[in-house]
Amino acid sequence: MSGPTALVTGAGGFIGGHLVAELRRGGAGHIRAVDIKPFGAWYQRFDDVDNVRLDLNDHDACYRAARGADLIYNLAANMGGMGFIEHNRALCMLSVLINTNLLRAARDAGVERYFFASSACVYAADKQTNPGVTALREEDAYPALAEDGYGWEKLFSERMCRHFREDFGLMTRVARYHNVYGPFGTYAGGREKAPAAICRKVIEAKMSGRHEIEIWGDGQQTRSFMYVADCVTGTRAIMHSDVIDPINLGSSELVTINQLVDIVEDLAGVSLERRYNLSAPQGVRGRNSDNTRLKMALGWEPSTRLRDGIEQTYDWIERRMLGQEEAVA
């Protein structure tokens, strides 16, 4: 294939797999897909892509991955839902090795553009204490009070991208993802995020006949959730844009966790008794994405309705739980 060589790290994961799929559909040039997981554990893998298994915490592995690349999409990280990041802060912080080593490799390989997947977890906690939160603007990341562990790693890595652009001329782009969900992702095992976890719990309740569900927190926490197809569209657009500072990439459709459960119950055709676990990890009280800068820069923002995206996600998870399609470990 003609065209630039695109490296996607974290390609065996949720967003990375969708990004590789979209690059293929869009007629991209050569695609190198890299992940630490065994090939059998990749959520999506394509035979016409250069699939490579590497541990990008390692300096030499990053140089091997970046060799010959024109574009790098860095989505590799140790991460998961609140249940994972609250109990694995050191592991999340260690992801700084991936971005640092990959930036060095990109600089030395003459890479044209470098995209870093950051997170809304960089935002100051004191701006997220109310379920009726004011949508977060990019400047709300400072003064810094990020999510301990995961959020601080993302914020530090954003600064690394900035200084590699300023000092070495590497064209870096940074998007702050807000709660991405969709099919071909984790829905069990401890790293899953709220939409997938709730879909799984509702399906389990329906299959078992025990019509109850445990909800972490009081259900009044608010979030916005972005469908993965919108995430991929925005990622590619930001990569090729003139936006040099970190920018929000998320839906602005704010819902409570209880409302999210309502949607999943309606799709499943069940009504469950809700048990609220107030001691479970639940994160900030409210978080939403202010897309003013995104719309100004791209003339676009994520538009998939939550119900529509959840329907696709629920159907995918249900098929796997029913054994109708092979589940990925």
N, C-alpha and C positions, 0 to 999 in steps of 0.2 A: 504494500500500500504506500502511496505517496503521501507527503505531508509530514508535519513534525512528529517527533517521538514524544509521547506523553507517558510519564511515570505516575502511577496511582499507588500510593502506599496505603496500607489498611484495606487492600482490595478484596480480601477474603471476608471482610466484615460487612456490616449492613449498608452504610452509605457508600463505602468504596465499591461494593459490588454493583450497586445501581449506577454509580458514576461510570464504571467500566462499560456497563451495558449501554448507557447513553452515548458514550464516545464511539462505540462500535456502530450504533444506529446512525450517528451523525457523520459517518464516513471519515473518522479521524485517521491519521496515519498510523504509524506503528504504536502499539500500546504495550507497555510493560506493567504487569500487575504484580505487586509484592505484598506479602503478608507473612507473619511469623507462624501462623497456624498450619497444620498439615493440610494438604490439598483437599482431603476428604471432609474437612471441617469448614471449608469456604462456603458461604451461602450462595454465591454465584461464581462459576468459573467457566471460561470459554476457551475452546481448543485453538481458536485463531489468534489468541493473545499470548504474549510472552509471559507466562506465569512463573514466578520465582518465589521460593520460600527463603526468607532472610530474616534475621533478628536485627532490626534497625536500631536497637540500643547500641550496637557495635559500630565503631567508627569505620572499619574496613567494609562492612556490609553496606553502609550508606554510600560509600564511594563506588562500590560495585553497582548498586541500584541506579545511581545518578549518571553513570557513564553513558554518554551519547544522548542523554535526554535533552529535549528542548523545553518542555513544560513539566513541572512537578506539582502534583496535587498531593499534599501531605495530610492524610486523614488518619495516620497511624497513631494510636495512643492506648494506654491502659485506662479504660473507662467503663461506665455502666450507669444504671439508675442510682437513686439516692442510697439504696441499701448497700450498693457496692462502694461508692465513693466516700461515704461517711466512715467506712470501716477499712479502707485501703488507701489512706492518704499518702503514705510514703510511696506505694506502688504507683499511684497517679502522678506524684511529683517526679518520679523517675522518667516519665515520658519526655522530660526536658532534654534527655540525652538524644532522643530521636530527632527532635527538631533542630537541636544545636549541631549535631553531626551531619544532618541532611542539608542544613544551610551551608555549612562549610563545603560539603561535597558539591552542592549546586554552584556555589561561587567558583570553585576550582574547575568544574566541568563546563563553565560558560553557559549555564542554563539561562534561557531567555526570560522565563516567568516562573514564579514560585508562589503557590497558594497554600496558606495555612488555615486549617479548620479549627477555629477557636470556639468559644462557648459563651452563652449568656451567664454562666457561672462566674465570669470575671466581674460582674456588676456588684457594687457595694451593697452589703447585706442590709444596711440601715435604710436603703431605699426600697426594700422589699418586705416590709413588716406588716403590711395591710393587704387583705384580700382584694380590696378595691384599689389596687396599685395604679399609680400613674405609669403609663407605658415608658419603658426605659429607653433613654436616648444614649447615644454613643458616649457622650461626655460623662455619663453617670458612673463610669468605671473608676473615676477618680474624684476625690481622694480614695485610694485603693482600700477596699475591705472585701476582697473576693472570697468565694467559697474555699474553705480551708483545704489545702491539698490540691485537688483538681483545678479549682478556679485560679489559684496562684500560679500553678504551672502554665496554664493557658495565658495568663496576663504577662508573665515573664517571657514566654515564647513570642507573644505579640511584639514585645519590645525588641527582642532579638531580630525579628523580621524587619522592624523599622530601622534598626541600626545597620543591618546588612544592606538595606536599600541605600541609606545615607552614606555609609562609609565605603561600600564596595560596588554600588551601582546595580545590585541584584534587584530586579523588578518584583517586589513582593506584594502579595494581596492577602488580606485577612478578612474572613467572615465570621461573625459571632452567631453560631447556630443556636436556635431556640427550640429545644424539645422535638427532635425529628422522630417520626414514626412511620410505619408502613410494613408491607410484606417483606420477606427475605431478611429477617432480623431475629434477634434474640427475644424469646418469649418465656424462658424458664431458666433456672439455674443460678439466679442471683444477680446477673448483670442487666436484666431486662428493665426497661423504663415503663412508666405508668400506663400508657395506652396498651402496650402488649401484655403487661401483667394483668390488667383488668380484663382484657379479652380472654386470657387464659383462665383466670379465676371464674369468669362467668361460664365458660365452656365446661370447666370442671364441675361446677355446680349443676349445670344442666345434664351432664353425662351421669353424674352420681346420684341425682335426685335429691341431694341435700341443698335446699334452696336458700343458701346463705353465702355471704361474701365478706371477707375481711378487708377493710379499707384502712390504709395507713393515714393516721391523723384524723381530724374531725370531718373531712370531706369538704370543708369550706375553703381550703387552699385554692388559689386561682393560678392558672397557667394558660399559655397559648401553645398549640401543638401544630407543627408544620409537617405536611405530607412529604414523603421522601422525593417524589417527582419534582415538587416545587424546589426542594433543597438542591437537587442536582441542576435544575435549570438556573437557579440563582448562582450556584457555585461557578458554573461555566461562564455566566455573564460577568460576574465579578472578576474572575481570572483575566478576562480580556478587556476589562474596563479601565478607565483612568483613575479609579478610586484607590488612593494610596493609603488611607487611614482605615483602621478596623471599622467594619460596618455591620449593622444588624442584618441577619437573614432569618426571618421567622414570620409566622402568621400573627395577625393582630386580632384574631378571634378569641377573646378571653372567655374561659369557662371555669367553673369550679370542678373539683374532682367528682363531686356528687353528680354534676351534670354530665360529666364524661361517663360515669357509670350508667346514668339514665339512657344514654345513647346506645351503649353496648347491650344493656338489658332489652331495649326495644328491638334491636337487630336480632337478638337471640330468642325473642318472644317469651321472656321470663321476667318475673318480679322477685327479687331476692331480699331476704332480711339482711340488713347491713350491720356489721359489727365493727366498731371503730377502735382501732389500736392506737391509742394516743402515745404509746411509748416507742412506736416504730419510727424509723427515719422518715422525715417528711419535707425537709428542705425549707425554703423561705415561704412566707405566707402568701405572697403574690408576685407574679412576674409576667410581664407582657412586653411585646416588641413594638417600639416606635419605629415605623418604617418611612419616616419623612425623608431621610437621606437616601434610602434605597430607591424610593420612587423618583426622587430628583435625579439620581445618577443613572438609573436604568429605565425609567418610565414603566416600571413593573413592580409588583410585589406578589408574594405567595397568595394564591386565590382558591385553592382546593378547600371546599367546605369540610369541616371536621367530620360531620356524619358520613360524607362520601368517602373520605380517606379511611375512616374507621371501618366502614363496611368492607373495603378491600382487605384491610389488615385482619379483621375478624375471620373472613372467609378463608384466608391463607392459613391462619393458625388453626382453625377448626379442621381443615382438611388434613393437616399433619397430626393433630391429636386423635383424629379418627383413623389414622393409618392409611389414608387415601393417597398420600404423597409421602415420599421419603423425608424424614426429619433429619436435619443437620445437628450433630452433637454440639 
